[in-house]
Amino acid sequence: MNLKEIKEIVNMMQENGLAEIELEKQGLKLKLKKHNGNIVVQEQSPVSAPIQSAPVQAIQSSGEASSPAQPTAAANETLVRSPMVGTFYLTPSPDQPPYVNVGSSIKNDDVLCIIEAMKLMNEIKSDISGKIVEVLVESGAPVEFDQPLFRVQTS
């Protein structure tokens, strides 16, 4: 399990108000527990190595320096951002057309995409009206919390 995966799990934990989570993946055990307002990460490798603990703040600060430049919106445009960490999908299923394309007109409460988080499919709905100018994420790609997904030209 790499640092990015741990950060995604920590973000999901914070977003859903979980105090503790324990995962096992390919023989690796990971336990996240909220303690005095901080989340402590305990990772145990399959070779019975000692448990490593680190507060979330240290994990988050180490990954932020290498983040790519964020897209910006023009004066009459708005960025639609991801409300969660997960996997971005433009279609309800692989054999169906996308919810929106570049040039699509959208209105409040239209479904724009799906973000899969922990095996749950979450419909992401628009809270604005306008026209899709750009889709900023490829379908099937992982997304972070608050990552821009679409640029929308507002009227």
VEXTOR-922455 format. One record per atom (N, C-alpha, C): residue in three letters; x, y, z. Coordinates in steps of 0.2 Angstrom, whole numbers, plus 5000, padded with zeros to 4 digits. Layout:
# residues N
ALAXYZ ...
END
This chain:
# residues 155
MET500449945000 MET500050005000 MET500550065000 ASN500350114995 ASN500850174995 ASN500450234998 LEU500850284999 LEU500650345002 LEU500050374999 LYS499950374993 LYS499350404990 LYS498750364992 GLU498750294992 GLU498250254994 GLU498050275001 ILE498550275006 ILE498350295013 ILE498050365013 LYS498250415009 LYS497950475010 LYS497250475007 GLU497150435002 GLU496450425000 GLU495950395005 ILE496250345009 ILE495850315014 ILE495750365020 VAL496250405022 VAL496250455027 VAL495650505025 ASN495650535019 ASN495150585016 ASN494450555017 MET494350495015 MET493750455015 MET493550455022 MET493950435027 MET493850425034 MET493550495037 GLN493950545035 GLN493750615038 GLN493050635035 GLU492950625028 GLU492350645025 GLU491750615028 ASN491850545030 ASN491250515032 ASN491250505040 GLY491650545043 GLY491650555051 GLY491850485054 LEU492250445051 LEU492450385055 LEU492950395060 ALA492950355065 ALA493450365071 ALA493950315070 GLU493850255067 GLU494250205066 GLU494150165060 ILE494650135057 ILE494550095051 ILE495150045051 GLU495049985049 GLU495549935048 GLU495449895042 LEU496049895038 LEU496049865031 LEU496549815031 GLU496449765027 GLU496949715025 GLU496949705017 LYS497549715014 LYS497649705007 LYS498249675005 GLN498249615002 GLN498749575000 GLN499249565006 GLY498949545011 GLY499349525017 GLY499649585021 LEU499449645019 LEU499749705023 LEU499149725027 LYS499249745033 LYS498649765038 LYS498749845039 LEU498249875038 LEU498249955039 LEU497749965044 LYS497850005050 LYS497350025055 LYS497450105055 LEU496850135054 LEU496850205055 LEU496350225061 LYS496650265066 LYS496250275072 LYS496250355074 LYS495750385075 LYS495750455077 LYS495850455084 HIS496450495086 HIS496650505093 HIS496750575094 ASN496450605099 ASN496550675101 ASN496450725095 GLY495950705090 GLY495850755084 GLY496350735079 ASN496850695080 ASN497350675074 ASN497150605072 ILE497350585066 ILE497250515064 ILE497950485064 VAL497950425067 VAL498650395068 VAL498650335063 VAL499150325059 VAL499150275054 VAL499650225056 GLN499350165057 GLN499750105059 GLN499750055053 GLU500350035051 GLU500449995045 GLU500849935047 GLN500649875046 GLN501049815048 GLN501149775041 SER501749765040 SER501949725034 SER501849645035 PRO501749605030 PRO501649535031 PRO502249505035 VAL502849535035 VAL503449505038 VAL503449515046 SER502949535049 SER502949555056 SER503449605058 ALA503449655054 ALA503949715055 ALA503549755060 PRO503949795064 PRO503649835069 PRO503149885066 ILE502649905070 ILE502149945068 ILE502350015067 GLN502250055061 GLN502450125060 GLN501850165062 SER501950215065 SER501450265067 SER501650335064 ALA501150375061 ALA501350445059 ALA500650485059 PRO500650545062 PRO500050585062 PRO499850605054 VAL499250615053 VAL499050625046 VAL499350695044 GLN499450745048 GLN499750805045 GLN500450795042 ALA500850745045 ALA501450735042 ALA501350705035 ILE500950655034 ILE500750625028 ILE500550675023 GLN500050715025 GLN499750765020 GLN500250815018 SER500750835022 SER501150885020 SER501750865015 SER501950795016 SER502450775012 SER502250765005 GLY501550755003 GLY501350744996 GLY501150804993 GLU501050864996 GLU500750914993 GLU501250954989 ALA501950944990 ALA502450984986 ALA502450974979 SER502250904977 SER502350884970 SER501650884966 SER501150914969 SER500450914966 SER500550964959 PRO500150934954 PRO500150974948 PRO499851044948 ALA499951084943 ALA499551144943 ALA498851134942 GLN498451174946 GLN497651164946 GLN497451204940 PRO496951184937 PRO496551214931 PRO496251284934 THR496151334930 THR495851394932 THR495251404928 ALA494751444930 ALA494151464927 ALA494151534925 ALA493951544919 ALA493851614917 ALA493351654920 ALA493251714919 ALA492751754923 ALA492051734923 ASN491851704917 ASN491151684916 ASN491051604917 GLU491651574920 GLU491651504920 GLU491651484928 THR491451424929 THR491451394936 THR491851324935 LEU492251304940 LEU492451234941 LEU492051194945 VAL491851134943 VAL491451094947 VAL491951044950 ARG491951044956 ARG492551004960 ARG492250934963 SER492750894964 SER492550824967 SER492350834974 PRO491850814976 PRO491650814984 PRO491950754988 MET492350714984 MET492650654988 MET493250624984 VAL493550584987 VAL494050544984 VAL493750484981 GLY493950464975 GLY493750404972 GLY493950394965 THR493550354961 THR493650344954 THR493150374950 PHE493350414945 PHE492850464941 PHE492650424935 TYR491950424934 TYR491650394928 TYR491150434925 LEU491250444918 LEU490750494915 LEU490150454913 THR490150384913 THR489550344911 THR489250304917 PRO488650294916 PRO488350254922 PRO488550174921 SER488750154915 SER489050094914 SER489450094908 PRO489850044907 PRO490350044901 PRO489950054894 ASP489350024894 ASP488950014887 ASP488450074886 GLN488450124891 GLN488050174890 GLN488350244888 PRO488050294886 PRO488350354884 PRO488550394890 PRO488950444889 PRO489150484895 PRO488550534897 TYR488550544904 TYR488050594906 TYR488150664903 VAL488750684902 VAL488850754899 VAL489450744894 ASN489450794889 ASN490050794885 ASN490250874884 VAL490850884881 VAL490950954880 VAL490450984876 GLY490151044878 GLY489551074874 GLY488851054877 SER488851014881 SER488250994884 SER487951044889 SER487351064888 SER486951114893 SER486751074899 ILE486951104905 ILE486751074911 ILE486351124915 LYS485951094920 LYS485551134924 LYS485551104931 ASN485351144936 ASN485451124943 ASN485151054944 ASP485451014948 ASP485250944949 ASP485350894943 ASP485650914938 ASP485850864933 ASP486450824935 VAL486350754934 VAL486950714935 VAL487550724930 LEU488150734933 LEU488650754928 LEU489150694928 CYS489250654933 CYS489650594933 CYS489550554939 ILE489950504940 ILE489950454945 ILE490650454948 ILE490650454955 ILE491250444958 ILE491150384963 GLU491550334961 GLU491550264965 GLU492050274971 ALA491750264977 ALA492150274983 ALA491950214988 MET492450174989 MET492350114993 MET491750064991 LYS491750054984 LYS491250014981 LYS490550044981 LEU490550104982 LEU489850134982 LEU489950184976 MET489350184972 MET489350234966 MET488950294968 ASN489250354968 ASN488950414970 ASN488850464964 GLU488250474963 GLU488050524957 GLU488250594960 ILE488650624955 ILE488850694957 ILE488350744952 LYS487950784956 LYS487550824953 LYS487750894952 SER487550934947 SER487651004946 SER487351044951 ASP487651094954 ASP487351144958 ASP487251214954 ILE487451214948 ILE487451274943 ILE487151254937 SER486951304933 SER486651294926 SER487251324921 GLY487251294915 GLY487751324911 GLY487951274905 LYS488551274902 LYS488751234897 LYS489451204899 ILE489551144898 ILE490151104899 ILE490651134894 VAL491251164896 VAL491751194892 VAL492351134891 GLU492451104897 GLU492951054897 GLU492851004902 VAL493050944901 VAL493050884905 VAL493750874907 LEU493950884914 LEU494650894916 LEU494950824918 VAL494550774919 VAL494750714921 VAL494550654916 GLU494950604915 GLU494850554911 GLU494350504914 SER493850474911 SER493450424914 SER493850364916 GLY493750344923 GLY494150284925 GLY494750304930 ALA494850374930 ALA495450394933 ALA495250414941 PRO495750404945 PRO495650424952 PRO495650494953 VAL495250524957 VAL495150594959 VAL495250604966 GLU495450664968 GLU495550684975 GLU494950724977 PHE494950734984 PHE494450784986 PHE494550854984 ASP494050894981 ASP494150964979 ASP494550964972 GLN494650914969 GLN494950914962 GLN494450934957 PRO494650984953 PRO494251004947 PRO494050954943 LEU493450944941 LEU493150894936 LEU492950924930 PHE492550974930 PHE492351004924 PHE492451084924 ARG492451114918 ARG492451184918 ARG491751204915 VAL491351244918 VAL490651254915 VAL490651334914 GLN490351344908 GLN490251414906 GLN489551434909 THR489551484914 THR488851504916 THR488551564913 SER487951564913 SER487651624909 SER487551684912 
END
